[in-house]
Amino acid sequence: MNQLTIEQIKQLKSGDWIFIDNRTINTKTYWCTFSINDTEYIAHTAYNQRTFRLSDYGKTWVAYRSKQEYECKGKIIELPLPVGTKVYIVPCYLRNTEITAYEILSYSYDGKNLLMFLSICKKQKDLKSIVNMNVENFGTLIFETLEQAEKHGGA
């Protein structure tokens, strides 16, 4: 498990996703950076907002780049593509009428399934445009190139 350092947290940009282990209330969830200053990290999800004091880092909370890093507990998991890569989803999924480009935001591993969180490339990275998909869908619903998606039947 590679928890982030304070320096790495301070380098996060608004909109970056991280996984926080909040030890005070035993909550583990994805959070999206709202703002950060020299003393506080203010994060939000679709449901709430929480402030984490940087001086409490390591005592009451720790952060990871992804849920997978938190949960893998030493297992090596090969990711199909790096975070930030553009992928294409064919129309038969998510009720799209055309092939849609998404950006890989992060991965999550629950011990059995490797999921990826995607954001529509045309839109801002907001909570409404984020979907998750099982990595097993590569080659059937998700493709690395537009040409592969078109060949599979999307037009």
Solvent accessible surface area in square Angstrom, and as a share of the most:
residue,aa,sasa,rsa
1,M,118,0.53
2,N,112,0.58
3,Q,80,0.36
4,L,11,0.05
5,T,66,0.38
6,I,45,0.23
7,E,111,0.50
8,Q,82,0.36
9,I,0,0.00
10,K,97,0.41
11,Q,138,0.61
12,L,11,0.06
13,K,149,0.63
14,S,90,0.58
15,G,20,0.20
16,D,45,0.23
17,W,36,0.13
18,I,0,0.00
19,F,3,0.01
20,I,0,0.00
21,D,14,0.07
22,N,6,0.03
23,R,118,0.43
24,T,88,0.51
25,I,95,0.48
26,N,119,0.61
27,T,43,0.25
28,K,82,0.35
29,T,37,0.22
30,Y,31,0.12
31,W,3,0.01
32,C,9,0.05
33,T,3,0.02
34,F,106,0.44
35,S,46,0.30
36,I,48,0.24
37,N,80,0.41
38,D,119,0.62
39,T,72,0.42
40,E,45,0.20
41,Y,0,0.00
42,I,33,0.17
43,A,0,0.00
44,H,48,0.21
45,T,23,0.14
46,A,69,0.53
47,Y,199,0.76
48,N,69,0.35
49,Q,102,0.45
50,R,70,0.25
51,T,66,0.38
52,F,10,0.04
53,R,114,0.42
54,L,15,0.07
55,S,73,0.47
56,D,47,0.24
57,Y,31,0.12
58,G,34,0.33
59,K,142,0.60
60,T,45,0.26
61,W,2,0.01
62,V,1,0.01
63,A,0,0.00
64,Y,6,0.02
65,R,97,0.35
66,S,10,0.06
67,K,56,0.24
68,Q,18,0.08
69,E,47,0.21
70,Y,32,0.12
71,E,47,0.21
72,C,16,0.10
73,K,143,0.61
74,G,61,0.59
75,K,116,0.49
76,I,168,0.85
77,I,35,0.18
78,E,159,0.71
79,L,64,0.32
80,P,53,0.33
81,L,21,0.10
82,P,92,0.58
83,V,81,0.47
84,G,42,0.40
85,T,33,0.19
86,K,98,0.41
87,V,0,0.00
88,Y,37,0.14
89,I,0,0.00
90,V,4,0.02
91,P,31,0.20
92,C,104,0.62
93,Y,68,0.26
94,L,65,0.32
95,R,236,0.86
96,N,36,0.18
97,T,128,0.74
98,E,89,0.40
99,I,23,0.12
100,T,17,0.10
101,A,18,0.14
102,Y,3,0.01
103,E,42,0.19
104,I,0,0.00
105,L,20,0.10
106,S,5,0.03
107,Y,2,0.01
108,S,6,0.04
109,Y,31,0.12
110,D,79,0.41
111,G,37,0.36
112,K,175,0.74
113,N,52,0.26
114,L,23,0.11
115,L,47,0.23
116,M,0,0.00
117,F,44,0.18
118,L,0,0.00
119,S,2,0.01
120,I,33,0.17
121,C,50,0.30
122,K,159,0.67
123,K,121,0.51
124,Q,151,0.67
125,K,92,0.39
126,D,59,0.31
127,L,58,0.29
128,K,190,0.81
129,S,4,0.03
130,I,34,0.17
131,V,36,0.21
132,N,74,0.38
133,M,4,0.02
134,N,38,0.19
135,V,23,0.13
136,E,141,0.63
137,N,36,0.19
138,F,53,0.22
139,G,44,0.42
140,T,72,0.42
141,L,34,0.17
142,I,0,0.00
143,F,16,0.07
144,E,87,0.39
145,T,50,0.29
146,L,70,0.35
147,E,118,0.53
148,Q,88,0.39
149,A,0,0.00
150,E,85,0.38
151,K,183,0.77
152,H,96,0.43
153,G,65,0.63
154,G,3,0.02
155,A,117,0.90
